Amino acid sequence: MTQEVQRATHITVLGAGAWGTALAISAARHSDNVLLWARDANQVAEMNSARCNARYLPNAPFPDALRITDDLHRAIAYAHRPDGLIIIGTPMAALGSTLQSLPEDAAVFWLCKGFEKGTGRLGHEVAQALRPRARSGVLSGPSFAHEVALGQPTALVAASADRALTEQAVAAFHSDSLRVYTSTDPIGVEVGGAVKNVLAIATGIVDGMNLGLNARAALITRGLAEMTRLGVALGARADTFMGLSGLGDLVLTATGSLSRNRTVGLQLAEGKTLQQILTDLGHVAEGVYSAPTVWERARSLGVDMPITQAVVAVLEGRISPRDAVVALMSREAKAEY
């Protein structure tokens, strides 16, 4: 039986990028108490005037109830209460500094996906080091921000060792267009969210080289096996990777036309340099920054991840996309499991 929890009536989203804004818009459709924080005062003024985030989601108007501020102290205080939730919508690189700005006992979820550059830590490991008393978790799943902002049907998973906190996230965000499931395996959910970006680059390369649908299906399936091996080695449950944050997010990011990581792979296959691609993209493609860290963490654990290894070699310019595919296809035959 689902535990009865107090509905979160005060929600603060820290970070007005595409995903943070989309989730704030979704929540504000059925709540009068949603506050979106952006660091840039000029951006806040523009959003208040236009009632949309013209920089990231120009075609998604804000609900009347959504409020925006550049006052971090006010934004944190707004949701630092028993019925409140703070949502961190920054890139992974800013997760640590954002957590440090929060009260020790904050109730917080983060949206960012990946491993922290330099330390190789997942989000829950960053939180454990910096805010061990915080009630924390990750909100993830197959979700393009644009579709969430427009109210198109989407399913997410709220994961935390704190069951009451995940139920609070359901109460805050579950609606007729956004279905939120719960999980007690934040490690698995985070590994899925990090590794799928790397595998999406690989799938983009395969599609950009016109290698066919058979090759795409094989790569996604074997990529899922890599993701699961790493997750289990880090303490996750294998069945988590058959859910929304594993298979679901992988399929979306590897095949969806809105995927930035897939776009990186497509353009690498066309012969563009990584610097050209990132300059033209204008947004963060987390897989580019996560790939080396994923590979280093896998190697330290003795986990075999040949697709990830090939992506890293291509991103670092040590091998061409075509040679990477040849190397993967030339691997010794083995049992599937």
N, C-alpha and C positions, 0 to 999 in steps of 0.2 A: 504494500500500500504506500502511495506517495505521502511523504511527511508534509503536514500542513505548515506553511511558512507565511511570514508577513510579506505582503506584496511590497516590492521596492518602489517607493513613491518619489524618491529623489535620485536621479541618475546624472552623473557627470561623465562626459566623454572628453578625454584629454587627447587632443590631436585632431585637426580638421583637414586631414588628407582625405582621399576618396573613401576609404573603408570606415574611418571614424565618423565622417559626415553621414555616410549611408546608414550606419547603425543608429545614429542620433535621429535622423529623419524617421526611420522605421519606428523607433520607440516613441517619438513625439506624436505619432499618429493616434496613439491610444493612451497617452499620458500628458498631463499638463506640467510635469516637473522634470524636464530634460534640459540640461545645460551643456552646450558645446564650447570647449575652450580651444583657442588658437593662439599661438605665440605672437603672431604678427598683428599688431594693432591695425595696420592698414587693411589687411585681409578681413579682419573682423568688421571694420567699418563698411567695406564693400559688401560683405555678406548680409549685414543688417540692412543695407540700402536695397540690394537686389533681391533679398530673401531667397538666395540660392548660393551655392559655392561655385562661382563661375570658373574658378581655376581648375577644379577637379570634376565637378558634376553639374555642368551648366544647364542640363535639361531636367533637373530634379528640384522643383520648388520646395521650400521649407514649409512645414506645417506652421500654422499661426502660433502654436504653443512652444515651438523650439526657440530657445534663447541662446545667444552667443556672447562670449566675453573673452578678453585677453588678460583678465585678472586671475592669475593662477591661485592665489590665496583664496579668493572668493569661490572659484570653481571647486577646489578641494573641500572647503568648508561646507559647501552646498550639499555634498553627498556623504560627508563624514558624520553619519548618524545611524542609529540602529536599522532604519528602513532604507538606507542608501547603498548605492553601488558606484564605484569609480571604475571606469573603463579606459584602459590605456590603448590609444589608437596610433601610437608612434611606430616608426620602424624599429627593428630589433636593436639597432645601434643606440637608441635613446631609452631603451627600457630601464636600464640600471639607474640612470640619472633621474628618470621620472619616478621610479619607485622610491628613491631617496628623498624626494620632495613630499612624499605622503606620510601621514601619521603612522606610527608603529602598528596600530590595530586596525588599519583600513580594511574594508572589504573591496577587493579589487580583482578584476579580470583583465587580461591583456589580449589583444587581437593579433599582435605581431607574430610572424612565423620565421623560424630559422635558429641558427646557433649564433651566440655572441662572438663577434670577431675578436681574435686575440686569446680569449679564454676557452672557447669551444663550449660554453655553457648553454643549456636550454633555459627557457624562461623560468621554469620552476626552480632551477638551480641558482639563477640570478636572484630570484626573490628570497630563496632560503638564505643566501649569503647576506643580503642587504636588509630585508624586512622579514625576519623569521617569525615574528608574531602576527603578521598580516594574515587575514583570511583571503586566500588567493586561488586563482584558477585561470584557465585559458578558454577562450571562446573561439571556436574554429569550425571548419567544414567547407564544403564546396560552395563558394559564394563570390560572384563578381559584384563589386560595390554598386555598379550602375544598375544592375537588376534589383538589388535590395532596395536602393533608393527609389526606384519606380514602383515598388510594391509587388514585384513578380515573385511567385512562390519559391521559397528557399528553405532549406533545412540546415541547422547548425547543431553543434554539440558543445555543451558547457561541461568542462572537466575539472574536477578538483577532488582532493582527498576529503574535503569538507562537504558532505552530502547536502547539508542545509543550504550551503552557499550556492550549489548548483541549482537547487530548487528556487532559490531567490532569483537567479538569472532567468529561469523559466518564467517566473512571475513578472519579471521586468520586461522581457522581450518577446515572449510567445504571443503570436497574434494570428489573424486569419491569413496572413501572407508569409509569416516567418515562424517556422516550427522549430522549437529548441528541445533537443534530447539531452539527457544527462549521462555523465560517465565518471567513474572513480579512477580512471587511468590517465592522468594528465601527461605522463611520460609518453605513452603511445600516441596521444593526440598531438603532442608537440613534435615528436619525431615525424609523424605523417605530414604535418604542416611544413616542416623544414625540407624533408627529402623530396617531396613531390615537386618543388620548384626546380631542383636539379634535374629530375627526370623529365620535366616539361621541356627543358632546354634540349635534352637528348632527343625527345620526340619531335621537336621542331626541326632539328637537324635531319632526322630521317624523312620527315615530310618535305622539307625544303629540297632534299636530294631526289624526291619523287621515287622513293624506294618501295612504295606500295602499302596497302592496308594490312597485308600479312605482317610486314616488318613492324608497322606501328603497333599492332596487337601483341606481337611477341615482345617488343620492347617494354610496353606498359606492364605486361604480365611479369616479365623477369625483373622489371624495376620494382614492382610490388614485393617480389621475393627479397630483393636487396633491402628495401625499407623495413620489412618485417624482421629480417635477421638483425639489423642494427638496433631496432626497437627492443627486441627481446634481450639482446646483450646489455642494453641500458636499463632493463628492469620492467619493460612494458609487457602487456598481455598480447599474445599473437592475434587474438580475435578482434582487437581494436582496429587492426589494419584492414579488416573486411568491412569497416563501417564508414561513416561520413567523412571522418578526418583522415582516413587512409585511402581506400579505393575510390571513394566518392570525390575527394579533393584532387586525387591524382588524375582521374579521368577528366575532370573539368579543366584543370590547369594544362594538361598535356594536349587536349584536343580543342579547347574553346578559343574562338577567334579574338576574345578580349584578353587573353593571357599574355602578359608582358614577357614571361620567361619563355613561353613557346615562340614568341616573336624573336627573341634573341637567337634561338636555335635556327629558325627559318632564315634569318639574315646572315648568320654565320655560314650556313650552307650556300648562300648566294655569293660568298667571298668577301663580305664586308668585314672590316676590322671591328673588334669588340669596342674600341673607343668610339668609332663612328656610330655604332648601334646604340650605345648608351647615351650619346649626345643627342641623337635623333629621337630617342624614346622619351626623354624628359621626365621619366618617372623611375622609381626604384624597381629593379628586377632582383628580388632577394636571392634567387638561385645563383646569380653571378658571385655574390659575396659569400653565400653559404657553402657552395660546392667544395672549396678547399678545406673548410672546417669539417664538413661532413666526412670527407675522405680521411683527414687526419684522425678524427675520432674513431672512425671505423678501423683504421690501420692499428691504432693503439689497442683496440679490443680484439684484434685478429679476425675481424669480420670481412668477408670477401664481398666487395662491391665494384665489380668490373665496369658497369655502366657509369657509375659516379666517377671512377678513376679516369675513364675516357673523356668525360665532360671536362674534368679539371685540366687534362692535358690539352684539350682543344682551346679552352678559355685562356690558358697560359701561353698559347702559340707554339707548343712543343710538337703538335701533330695536327694534320689537316682533318677536317670532318670526314672526308672520304677514307683516309687511312685509319681513323678511329673505328669506322664501321667495319672495315676489313679485319682489323685486329679483333674486334668482338666476335665476328663470324668465324674466325680462325681458331677460337678457343677449343680446347680438347672436349670431346663429347663426354657427357656425364648424365647421371640420373637427375630427373627434374627436382626431386626432394631428397 
